[in-house]
Amino acid sequence: MQAFTAAFQERTPALDRLSSWVTQDAGAGPREMLQRAAAEHRAESEQLHRQERQIREALPELKVAAERPNATEEDTRAHRSAEGARKAAESRIFDLDREHWVSALERHGILPNYTLIDDSVRLSARVSWRDPDDDEFHSEPCDVERASVHALHEFAPGATFYTRGLEMEIEGIDSSDLNNQAQWWFCCKACGYIDVREPQETRPAAPTECPRCRDTDIAEVGRARRVLRLSRVFADVSQDDARIGDSSDERLRTHFEVLPLADFDPTRAVRQWNVEASGFGVTRYRGMNLRWLNTGRPLAGQSVDRVSGNALSSRDFRLCEACGKLDTDTRATSAREHRPWCRYRSDSAEHVIAVDLMRELSTEGTRLRPAARFRHRPGGGGLAGLRDPPGAGDHHRRLPRPPGHRLRPPPRGRRRPRRDPSRPPAARHRARGHRLPHRP
């Protein structure tokens, strides 16, 4: 470490922090980081081998059912789907076993890569079609990757994603044994604090109070949430049925409730500054945890929960705990609500787990407290001072409102502009200087 730091002409605070992190407690920081990456890699490999084994064990029975004289279309489809999934699992195992060590360290966040701050989510789709020449079914993989900031909406189970001229409905999470992967989150109602517990089948003991705001509602029985990190989803589509045509000009848009959660840990604040006369202040945090939580489709009626000051009206994603497929009927179960090799496919009882989906980012952050005259526009004063490079979008400037914040009416003498109903939405957007969302 001394030889490395000696190569720098100037000793900066960042270099001092790096040196302290490497040498403190006999290198505990780097050691724990490498151990975490090794555990993640080992768990991913074990999960893939377990899924491949489950598919391989179920294939003989599916093949017999598909070759019977009175076989149904569902029997044939299940066998094709299982064969395709087996090939995909074997290919993933092959790639994982032969992955270059530099690529593996980048993927687990040990070494930097060009994505820098965000990870990606993969859609593993299989497209099947019938060849008119020989009347045989064929299939091929169609994998699509999206940055997790977009995939948390677009790849959520039940959403419809459009790519390569096809309309693909996301059917579920491409994983198995979700009970062993879902974390337990105890979310404070009033602030962004989250007590994260490791995956386990039984509900762990709740904290007695929130260490940030001292709210005791976090100890309630219903505060525990099961949460999965969104990393891979799947879809099985028929090319003829999924082809995008002219039957509808509108694309299917499924709305989900996604909460931005920021944990303002006072122990991670490194600098703060404020103007007492106006109330404006800035606090800088290091190693700040930012999380986004997709809690599912909103339900009609009143809210059912509150997280970080936000009212929720959604009730999680109901997935098969064994194969990850989305449960579409809460009153009954059928073979179509499971993947072909799922051990619960023929079971009349439901085996579901209710989970939320999340993405997480640990980074440096700045908390702005606007002056009193700007508080009717959350973030407005701060956003106005940001400058973008040419051609950059504004998706990175969407700031979450502080927990418990309520939008105040504008001061007296200022009136909101009235909306002209005679003008089309596109014209109203352009008049305000807004850009319409791009349609891929």
C-alpha positions in Angstrom: 0.0 0.0 0.0 2.9 2.4 0.7 4.3 1.9 -2.8 0.9 2.6 -4.3 0.3 5.8 -2.3 3.8 7.0 -3.0 3.1 7.2 -6.7 0.8 10.1 -6.1 2.3 13.6 -5.9 -0.4 15.0 -3.7 -1.8 13.4 -0.6 -5.6 13.9 -0.8 -8.3 13.0 1.8 -9.6 10.3 -0.6 -6.2 8.7 -0.7 -6.1 8.8 3.1 -9.5 7.1 3.4 -8.4 4.4 0.9 -5.2 3.7 2.8 -7.1 3.5 6.1 -9.7 1.2 4.6 -7.0 -1.2 3.3 -4.8 -1.3 6.4 -7.3 -1.0 9.3 -8.0 -4.2 11.2 -5.5 -6.2 9.2 -7.3 -5.5 5.9 -10.8 -6.4 7.2 -12.5 -4.1 4.6 -11.1 -5.7 1.4 -11.4 -9.1 2.9 -15.1 -8.7 3.8 -15.8 -7.3 0.3 -14.1 -10.2 -1.4 -15.9 -12.7 0.8 -19.2 -11.2 0.0 -18.5 -11.4 -3.7 -17.4 -15.0 -3.4 -20.6 -15.9 -1.5 -22.8 -14.2 -4.1 -21.0 -16.1 -6.9 -21.3 -19.4 -5.1 -25.0 -18.8 -4.4 -25.6 -18.0 -8.1 -23.9 -21.2 -9.2 -25.7 -23.3 -6.7 -29.1 -21.8 -7.7 -28.4 -22.5 -11.4 -27.3 -26.1 -10.8 -30.4 -26.7 -8.7 -32.7 -25.3 -11.3 -31.1 -27.3 -14.1 -31.4 -30.5 -11.9 -35.1 -29.8 -11.3 -35.8 -29.4 -15.0 -33.8 -32.5 -16.0 -35.7 -34.6 -13.4 -39.1 -33.4 -14.7 -38.4 -33.8 -18.4 -39.1 -37.6 -18.7 -42.6 -37.2 -17.4 -43.3 -34.2 -19.6 -42.0 -36.1 -22.6 -44.3 -39.1 -22.0 -47.3 -36.7 -21.6 -46.4 -34.9 -24.9 -46.1 -38.1 -26.9 -49.4 -39.7 -25.8 -51.9 -40.1 -28.7 -54.4 -37.9 -26.8 -51.8 -35.3 -25.8 -53.2 -31.8 -25.4 -51.7 -28.6 -26.7 -50.7 -27.7 -23.1 -48.8 -31.0 -22.8 -46.8 -30.2 -26.0 -46.2 -26.6 -24.9 -45.0 -27.7 -21.5 -42.5 -30.2 -22.9 -41.1 -27.6 -25.4 -40.8 -25.0 -22.7 -38.9 -27.4 -20.4 -36.5 -28.4 -23.1 -35.8 -24.8 -23.9 -35.3 -23.9 -20.3 -32.9 -26.8 -19.8 -30.7 -25.6 -22.7 -30.8 -22.1 -21.3 -29.8 -23.2 -17.8 -26.9 -25.3 -19.2 -25.7 -22.3 -21.3 -25.8 -20.1 -18.2 -23.8 -22.6 -16.2 -21.3 -22.9 -19.0 -20.9 -19.1 -19.2 -20.6 -18.8 -15.4 -18.0 -21.5 -15.1 -15.8 -20.0 -17.9 -16.3 -16.3 -17.0 -13.1 -14.4 -17.0 -12.1 -13.4 -13.5 -11.9 -9.7 -14.3 -15.5 -9.8 -15.7 -16.6 -11.6 -12.5 -15.1 -9.0 -10.3 -16.7 -6.2 -12.3 -20.1 -7.9 -12.1 -19.9 -8.2 -8.4 -18.8 -4.6 -7.9 -15.2 -5.3 -6.9 -13.7 -3.6 -10.0 -15.3 -0.6 -11.8 -16.8 -1.0 -15.2 -18.4 1.3 -17.7 -21.9 1.1 -16.1 -20.3 2.7 -13.0 -23.3 3.1 -10.7 -26.1 0.9 -12.0 -26.6 -2.8 -12.6 -28.7 -4.5 -15.2 -31.7 -6.9 -15.3 -32.0 -9.7 -17.9 -35.2 -10.8 -19.6 -34.7 -14.5 -20.6 -37.4 -15.1 -23.2 -38.0 -18.1 -25.5 -39.8 -17.4 -28.8 -41.5 -20.4 -30.4 -43.1 -20.9 -33.8 -44.4 -23.6 -36.1 -42.5 -24.2 -39.3 -45.1 -24.4 -42.1 -42.8 -26.6 -44.2 -42.5 -29.5 -41.8 -45.3 -28.6 -39.3 -42.7 -28.8 -36.5 -42.3 -26.4 -33.5 -39.0 -24.6 -33.1 -37.8 -22.2 -30.5 -34.9 -19.9 -29.9 -33.7 -17.7 -26.9 -34.3 -14.0 -26.9 -32.4 -12.3 -24.1 -32.7 -8.6 -23.4 -30.9 -6.5 -20.8 -32.1 -3.3 -19.3 -30.6 -1.0 -16.7 -32.3 -1.7 -13.3 -33.6 1.9 -13.1 -35.9 1.1 -16.0 -36.3 -2.7 -15.5 -37.9 -2.2 -12.1 -40.9 -1.0 -14.0 -40.6 -2.6 -17.4 -39.5 -6.1 -16.3 -41.8 -6.4 -13.3 -44.0 -9.6 -13.4 -47.3 -8.7 -15.2 -45.7 -6.0 -17.3 -45.7 -6.0 -21.1 -42.3 -5.3 -22.9 -42.0 -4.6 -26.6 -38.8 -5.6 -28.4 -37.8 -7.0 -31.8 -41.3 -6.6 -33.1 -42.8 -8.8 -30.4 -45.1 -8.1 -27.4 -43.7 -10.0 -24.4 -45.6 -10.4 -21.1 -43.3 -10.8 -18.2 -44.4 -14.1 -16.5 -42.3 -14.1 -13.4 -38.9 -14.2 -11.7 -36.4 -16.6 -13.4 -35.3 -18.3 -10.2 -36.3 -21.1 -7.8 -36.9 -21.6 -4.1 -37.6 -17.9 -3.4 -38.0 -18.5 0.3 -34.3 -18.9 0.5 -33.6 -15.7 -1.4 -36.2 -13.1 -0.1 -34.9 -10.7 2.5 -37.0 -9.4 5.3 -37.4 -5.6 5.5 -38.8 -3.7 8.4 -39.7 -0.3 6.9 -40.3 2.7 9.0 -43.6 4.5 8.3 -42.3 8.0 8.9 -38.7 8.0 7.5 -36.5 6.1 5.0 -34.9 3.8 7.5 -35.0 0.1 6.7 -33.9 -2.8 9.0 -32.7 -5.5 6.5 -32.5 -9.1 7.6 -31.1 -12.1 5.8 -33.4 -14.6 3.9 -35.2 -17.1 6.2 -38.5 -18.8 6.1 -39.8 -17.5 9.4 -40.4 -13.9 10.3 -37.5 -12.5 12.4 -38.0 -10.4 15.5 -38.8 -6.8 14.7 -36.9 -3.8 16.1 -38.5 -2.0 19.0 -38.2 1.4 17.4 -36.7 3.3 14.5 -33.2 4.5 15.3 -33.6 7.5 13.0 -36.9 9.1 14.1 -37.8 6.9 17.2 -41.1 5.9 15.7 -42.4 2.7 17.4 -44.8 1.6 14.6 -41.9 -0.3 13.0 -42.4 -3.0 15.7 -45.9 -3.8 14.5 -46.6 -7.3 13.2 -47.5 -6.2 9.7 -44.4 -4.1 9.1 -42.2 -7.0 7.8 -42.0 -7.2 4.0 -40.4 -9.9 1.9 -38.1 -8.3 -0.7 -36.3 -9.7 -3.8 -33.5 -8.0 -5.7 -34.7 -7.9 -9.4 -32.0 -9.6 -11.5 -33.6 -11.9 -14.0 -37.1 -12.5 -15.3 -38.6 -14.8 -18.0 -41.2 -14.9 -20.7 -42.4 -17.7 -23.1 -44.1 -16.3 -26.2 -45.5 -17.6 -29.5 -44.1 -15.7 -32.4 -47.4 -15.6 -34.2 -49.4 -14.5 -31.2 -46.9 -12.0 -29.9 -46.1 -10.2 -33.1 -46.9 -6.5 -33.0 -49.5 -5.6 -35.5 -51.9 -2.7 -36.4 -54.8 -4.0 -34.2 -54.0 -1.3 -31.6 -52.2 2.0 -31.7 -51.7 2.0 -27.9 -49.2 -0.1 -26.1 -50.1 -1.8 -22.9 -48.8 0.1 -19.9 -49.0 -1.5 -16.5 -48.7 0.9 -13.6 -46.8 -0.1 -10.5 -46.1 1.7 -7.3 -42.4 2.3 -7.0 -41.1 4.1 -3.9 -37.7 5.9 -3.7 -36.3 5.4 -0.2 -33.3 7.4 1.1 -31.8 6.5 4.5 -30.3 9.7 5.9 -28.0 8.1 8.4 -26.5 10.9 10.6 -23.3 8.8 11.2 -22.6 9.0 7.5 -22.9 12.8 7.2 -19.4 14.3 6.5 -20.2 18.0 6.0 -23.2 20.2 6.5 -24.0 23.9 6.0 -27.1 26.1 6.4 -28.3 29.7 6.4 -30.3 30.3 9.5 -32.0 33.4 8.1 -33.7 31.5 5.2 -33.6 28.0 6.4 -31.7 26.8 3.3 -29.2 24.0 4.1 -27.0 21.3 2.6 -25.8 18.0 4.1 -23.3 15.7 2.4 -23.4 12.0 3.0 -20.8 9.3 2.2 -22.0 5.6 1.7 -25.6 6.6 1.6 -28.1 3.9 0.9 -30.6 4.6 -1.9 -33.3 2.0 -2.5 -36.2 1.7 -4.9 -39.1 -0.6 -4.0 -41.7 -1.9 -6.4 -44.7 -2.9 -4.3 -46.9 -4.1 -7.2 -50.0 -2.8 -8.9 -52.1 -0.2 -7.1 -55.5 -1.3 -5.9 -58.7 0.7 -6.0 -59.7 2.2 -2.7 -57.9 3.4 0.4 -54.2 2.8 1.2 -53.2 -0.4 2.9 -49.8 0.6 4.3 -47.4 3.5 4.7 -43.6 3.4 4.0 -41.3 6.4 4.5 -44.3 8.8 4.6 -45.8 7.4 1.4 -49.3 5.8 1.3 -49.4 2.5 -0.4 -52.4 0.9 -2.1 -50.6 -2.2 -3.6 -50.2 -5.7 -2.1 -46.9 -7.1 -3.4 -46.3 -9.6 -6.2 -47.7 -13.1 -5.6 -45.2 -15.6 -7.0 -44.9 -19.4 -6.8 -42.3 -20.0 -4.1 -40.8 -22.9 -6.1 -40.5 -21.6 -9.7 -41.1 -17.8 -9.5 -44.1 -17.6 -11.8 -46.7 -14.9 -11.2 -49.9 -16.1 -9.5 -52.8 -14.7 -11.4 -55.7 -16.1 -9.4 -55.8 -15.9 -5.6 -58.8 -18.2 -5.3 -57.5 -21.2 -7.2 -54.4 -22.8 -8.7 -53.8 -24.4 -12.1 -50.9 -25.9 -14.0 -50.5 -22.7 -16.1 -49.6 -20.8 -12.9 -46.4 -22.8 -12.6 -43.5 -23.5 -14.9 -43.6 -27.0 -16.5 -41.0 -28.5 -14.1 -42.3 -26.9 -10.9 -42.9 -29.5 -8.1 -46.2 -27.8 -7.3 -47.6 -27.9 -10.8 -50.1 -30.7 -10.0 -50.7 -29.6 -6.4 -54.3 -28.3 -5.7 -53.0 -26.1 -2.8 -51.4 -22.7 -3.4 -47.7 -22.3 -2.7 -47.1 -18.6 -3.1 -44.8 -16.0 -1.6 -45.8 -12.3 -1.5 -42.7 -10.2 -2.3 -41.7 -6.7 -3.3 -38.9 -6.1 -5.9 -36.0 -3.7 -5.3 -32.9 -2.1 -6.6 -30.2 -0.7 -4.3 -27.4 1.8 -4.7 -24.8 2.9 -2.2 -23.2 6.2 -3.1 -22.4 9.7 -2.0 -25.4 11.9 -1.6 -26.5 15.5 -0.9 -29.6 16.4 1.1 -31.0 19.9 0.2 -33.3 21.7 2.6 -34.9 24.5 0.4 -35.4 28.0 1.7 -38.9 28.7 3.1 -40.0 30.5 -0.1 -39.3 27.5 -2.3 -40.9 24.8 -0.1 -44.1 24.8 -2.1 -42.0 23.3 -5.0 -40.0 20.3 -3.6 -36.6 20.2 -5.3 -37.4 23.1 -7.6 -34.7 25.5 -6.3 -32.1 22.8 -6.5 -33.0 21.4 -9.9 -33.0 24.9 -11.4 -29.3 25.2 -10.6 -28.3 22.0 -12.2 -26.8 22.1 -15.7 -26.9 19.2 -18.2 -24.4 18.4 -20.9 -25.8 18.7 -24.4 -28.3 16.0 -25.3 -28.6 14.7 -21.7 -31.9 13.7 -20.3 -33.4 14.7 -16.9 -34.1 11.1 -15.6 -31.2 11.4 -13.2 -32.6 14.5 -11.5 -35.8 13.0 -10.2 -35.5 13.7 -6.5 -37.6 11.9 -3.9 -39.6 14.1 -1.6 -38.4 14.1 2.0 -40.4 11.7 4.2 -43.6 13.2 5.5 -43.4 16.2 3.1 -46.7 17.6 1.8 -46.9 19.8 -1.2 -47.9 23.3 -0.1 -50.0 25.7 -2.1 -48.2 28.6 -3.8 -48.0 31.9 -1.9 -50.8 34.4 -2.2 -50.8 36.4 -5.4 -49.5 33.4 -7.5 -52.0 31.2 -9.3 -51.4 27.9 -11.0 -52.0 28.1 -14.8 -55.3 26.7 -15.9 -55.2 23.7 -18.3 -56.9 24.3 -21.6 -59.0 21.2 -22.3 -59.4 22.1 -26.0 -55.7 21.6 -26.6 -54.3 18.1 -27.2 -51.8 16.8 -24.5 -48.9 17.0 -26.9 -49.5 20.7 -27.5 -49.8 21.4 -23.8 -46.4 19.6 -23.1 -44.6 21.5 -25.9 -46.1 24.8 -24.6 -44.5 24.1 -21.2 -41.2 23.1 -22.7 -41.5 19.5 -21.8 -40.4 16.7 -24.1 -42.8 13.8 -24.7 -41.5 10.4 -23.6 -39.7 8.5 -26.3 -41.6 5.5 -27.7 -39.2 2.7 -28.4 
